[in-house]
């Protein structure tokens, strides 16, 4: 089975998410046919780091700075080359260059891993079995960006969900969910997630390969949901007031 991984060259996750990628590659190597690396505008990151620092988000600012250096040192690209995995760098999964490359590879499965992209139908139709996403929240109630952060602040259940991708945000068949213990320090929480995420992704890929199709779980697929977005300065202060360490 040919699987394509889609991820960003720079993330907010500890170790720039490279540890999760390395685990998935090591445990599902025969299934990985290539990687689409979404390029982030690195000049914008400097402004984000300053904003985070002066907003009191010292831990996130430090992590993002370390990840910026990791990106500049091409750590992810070195990982792919070390494992002889073809990869392509694009600004969007939906651009012509990415679509042409994907069609040439003709994958069975696409796995979206910390790449903030809304896939168009032209991409969703390419893989034989479909596209799945690792959503960092508990679906269906938690949708959008940083939903795990808001859930932590409200003492709600936290974790991640692997689901089928559609043209709508965070809607689709749910295949796999993992609950993570609540943690008020957001970077520590993300480290807990990383330690479980690689195994969940590899398990999902290997199960799909063994079955030859996407297995739908019996988990709830509908219900009331809240769509969250990147917190602004005011929201950051509200989160910190609730005890979240950023």
C-alpha positions as CSV (number, residue, x, y, z in Angstrom):
1,X,0.0,0.0,0.0
2,X,1.3,3.4,-1.0
3,X,0.9,6.1,1.7
4,X,1.7,9.8,1.4
5,X,2.3,11.8,4.6
6,X,1.5,15.5,4.5
7,X,3.1,17.7,7.2
8,X,4.4,21.3,7.7
9,X,8.0,22.2,7.7
10,X,7.4,24.2,10.9
11,X,5.0,23.4,13.7
12,X,4.2,24.4,17.3
13,X,4.8,20.8,18.5
14,X,7.9,20.0,20.6
15,X,10.8,18.8,18.5
16,X,9.0,20.3,15.5
17,X,7.0,17.0,15.3
18,X,10.1,15.3,13.8
19,X,10.0,12.6,16.6
20,X,6.4,11.6,15.5
21,X,7.4,11.5,11.8
22,X,10.5,9.4,12.6
23,X,8.4,6.9,14.6
24,X,5.8,6.6,11.8
25,X,8.5,6.2,9.2
26,X,10.3,3.5,11.3
27,X,7.1,1.5,12.0
28,X,5.4,1.8,8.7
29,X,8.4,2.2,6.4
30,X,7.2,-0.2,3.6
31,X,3.9,1.7,3.3
32,X,5.4,5.3,3.0
33,X,5.7,6.2,-0.6
34,X,6.5,9.9,-0.1
35,X,6.0,13.1,1.9
36,X,4.4,16.4,1.0
37,X,6.1,19.2,3.0
38,X,4.1,22.3,3.4
39,X,6.3,25.4,3.4
40,X,5.6,28.0,6.1
41,X,6.6,31.7,5.5
42,X,9.5,31.8,7.9
43,X,9.6,35.6,8.0
44,X,6.1,35.7,9.6
45,X,7.4,33.4,12.3
46,X,9.7,36.0,13.8
47,X,6.6,38.3,14.4
48,X,4.7,35.4,15.9
49,X,7.6,34.6,18.3
50,X,7.7,38.2,19.5
51,X,3.9,38.3,19.9
52,X,3.9,35.1,21.9
53,X,6.8,36.3,24.1
54,X,5.2,39.6,25.0
55,X,1.9,37.9,25.5
56,X,3.5,35.8,28.2
57,X,3.6,32.6,26.2
58,X,7.3,32.0,26.9
59,X,7.2,28.3,26.6
60,X,5.5,28.3,23.2
61,X,7.8,31.1,22.0
62,X,10.8,29.1,23.0
63,X,9.5,25.9,21.3
64,X,8.7,27.8,18.1
65,X,12.1,29.4,18.1
66,X,13.8,26.0,18.5
67,X,11.6,24.6,15.7
68,X,12.5,27.5,13.5
69,X,16.2,26.6,13.8
70,X,15.3,22.9,13.1
71,X,13.6,24.0,9.9
72,X,16.5,26.2,8.9
73,X,18.8,23.2,9.5
74,X,16.6,21.1,7.2
75,X,16.2,18.4,9.9
76,X,13.0,17.0,8.4
77,X,14.4,16.8,4.9
78,X,17.5,15.1,6.3
79,X,15.2,12.5,7.9
80,X,13.4,11.8,4.6
81,X,16.7,11.6,2.7
82,X,18.2,9.2,5.4
83,X,15.2,6.9,4.8
84,X,15.2,7.3,1.0
85,X,11.7,8.7,1.1
86,X,10.8,11.0,-1.9
87,X,9.4,14.4,-0.8
88,X,8.1,17.5,-2.4
89,X,8.0,21.1,-1.0
90,X,4.9,23.2,-1.7
91,X,3.1,26.2,-0.3
92,X,-0.3,24.4,-0.4
93,X,-1.5,20.8,-0.9
94,X,-4.0,22.2,-3.4
95,X,-1.6,23.8,-5.8
96,X,-0.9,22.4,-9.3
97,X,2.6,21.2,-8.5
98,X,1.4,19.1,-5.5
99,X,-1.6,17.7,-7.4
100,X,0.6,16.6,-10.3
101,X,3.1,15.0,-8.0
102,X,0.4,13.1,-6.1
103,X,-1.2,11.9,-9.3
104,X,2.2,10.5,-10.5
105,X,2.7,8.7,-7.2
106,X,-1.0,7.4,-7.3
107,X,-1.2,6.7,-3.5
108,X,-3.7,4.5,-1.8
109,X,-3.8,6.7,1.3
110,X,-2.9,10.3,2.3
111,X,-2.3,11.0,6.0
112,X,-2.5,14.7,7.1
113,X,-0.1,15.2,10.1
114,X,-0.1,18.8,11.5
115,X,-0.5,20.5,8.2
116,X,-3.2,23.2,8.4
117,X,-4.8,22.7,5.0
118,X,-8.3,22.4,3.9
119,X,-8.1,19.8,1.1
120,X,-10.1,20.6,-2.1
121,X,-12.0,17.8,-3.8
122,X,-9.3,17.7,-6.5
123,X,-6.9,16.3,-3.8
124,X,-9.4,14.3,-1.8
125,X,-10.2,12.3,-5.0
126,X,-6.6,11.2,-5.7
127,X,-5.9,8.4,-3.2
128,X,-7.7,5.1,-3.8
129,X,-8.8,4.7,-0.2
130,X,-9.1,8.3,0.8
131,X,-7.4,10.9,3.1
132,X,-7.3,10.8,6.9
133,X,-6.4,13.5,9.3
134,X,-4.9,13.6,12.8
135,X,-7.1,16.2,14.5
136,X,-5.8,17.4,17.9
137,X,-9.1,17.3,19.7
138,X,-11.9,15.0,20.5
139,X,-14.4,14.9,17.7
140,X,-17.2,15.7,17.1
141,X,-17.5,18.3,19.9
142,X,-14.0,19.9,19.5
143,X,-13.4,21.3,16.0
144,X,-11.1,24.0,14.6
145,X,-7.6,25.3,15.6
146,X,-6.1,24.9,19.1
147,X,-9.3,23.1,20.3
148,X,-7.1,21.1,22.7
149,X,-5.9,24.3,24.3
150,X,-9.5,25.5,25.0
151,X,-10.5,22.0,26.2
152,X,-7.6,22.1,28.7
153,X,-8.7,25.5,30.0
154,X,-12.2,24.2,30.5
155,X,-11.1,20.9,32.1
156,X,-12.8,19.0,29.4
157,X,-11.5,15.6,28.0
158,X,-8.6,16.0,25.7
159,X,-6.8,13.9,23.1
160,X,-6.7,13.4,19.4
161,X,-8.8,11.9,16.7
162,X,-8.0,10.2,13.4
163,X,-10.8,10.7,10.9
164,X,-11.6,10.7,7.2
165,X,-11.1,14.1,5.5
166,X,-13.8,15.9,3.6
167,X,-14.0,19.3,2.1
168,X,-15.5,20.5,5.4
169,X,-13.4,21.2,8.5
170,X,-13.0,18.3,10.9
171,X,-16.0,16.4,9.6
172,X,-15.8,12.8,8.5
173,X,-15.9,9.2,9.7
174,X,-14.0,8.7,12.9
175,X,-11.6,5.8,12.9
176,X,-9.5,6.2,16.1
177,X,-9.4,8.3,19.2
178,X,-6.9,8.6,22.1
179,X,-7.6,10.4,25.4
180,X,-4.7,12.2,26.9
181,X,-4.4,13.1,30.6
182,X,-5.2,16.8,31.3
183,X,-2.2,19.0,31.8
184,X,-2.2,22.7,32.4
185,X,1.3,23.3,30.9
186,X,0.5,23.3,27.2
187,X,3.9,22.3,25.9
188,X,4.1,19.4,28.4
189,X,0.6,18.4,27.2
190,X,1.8,18.4,23.5
191,X,4.8,16.2,24.6
192,X,2.3,13.7,26.0
193,X,0.4,13.7,22.8
194,X,3.5,13.1,20.7
195,X,4.4,10.1,22.8
196,X,1.1,8.5,21.8
197,X,0.5,9.9,18.4
198,X,3.1,8.1,16.4
199,X,1.9,4.8,17.6
200,X,-1.7,5.6,16.7
201,X,-0.8,6.8,13.2
202,X,1.3,3.7,12.5
203,X,-1.3,1.4,13.9
204,X,-4.0,3.0,11.7
205,X,-1.8,2.8,8.6
206,X,-1.0,-0.9,9.2
207,X,-4.6,-1.8,9.9
208,X,-5.7,-0.1,6.7
209,X,-3.1,-2.0,4.8
210,X,-4.1,-5.3,6.3
211,X,-7.8,-4.7,5.6
212,X,-7.5,-3.0,2.3
213,X,-10.1,-0.3,3.2
214,X,-10.8,2.3,5.9
215,X,-12.6,0.9,8.9
216,X,-15.3,3.0,10.4
217,X,-15.5,3.0,14.2
218,X,-18.7,2.9,16.3
219,X,-17.8,6.3,17.8
220,X,-20.3,9.1,17.6
221,X,-20.2,10.9,14.3
222,X,-22.5,13.8,15.0
223,X,-23.6,16.2,17.8
224,X,-23.1,19.7,19.0
225,X,-19.6,21.1,18.3
226,X,-17.7,24.3,18.8
227,X,-15.2,25.5,16.2
228,X,-12.3,27.3,17.8
229,X,-9.6,29.4,16.2
230,X,-6.1,30.8,17.0
231,X,-6.4,32.8,20.3
232,X,-5.8,36.5,20.2
233,X,-4.1,38.5,22.9
234,X,-7.4,38.9,24.9
235,X,-8.1,35.2,24.7
236,X,-4.6,34.3,25.7
237,X,-5.0,36.3,28.9
238,X,-8.3,34.5,29.6
239,X,-6.6,31.1,29.1
240,X,-3.8,32.1,31.4
241,X,-6.3,33.3,34.0
242,X,-7.8,29.8,34.0
243,X,-4.4,28.4,34.9
244,X,-3.0,27.4,31.5
245,X,0.8,27.7,31.2
246,X,1.8,28.9,27.8
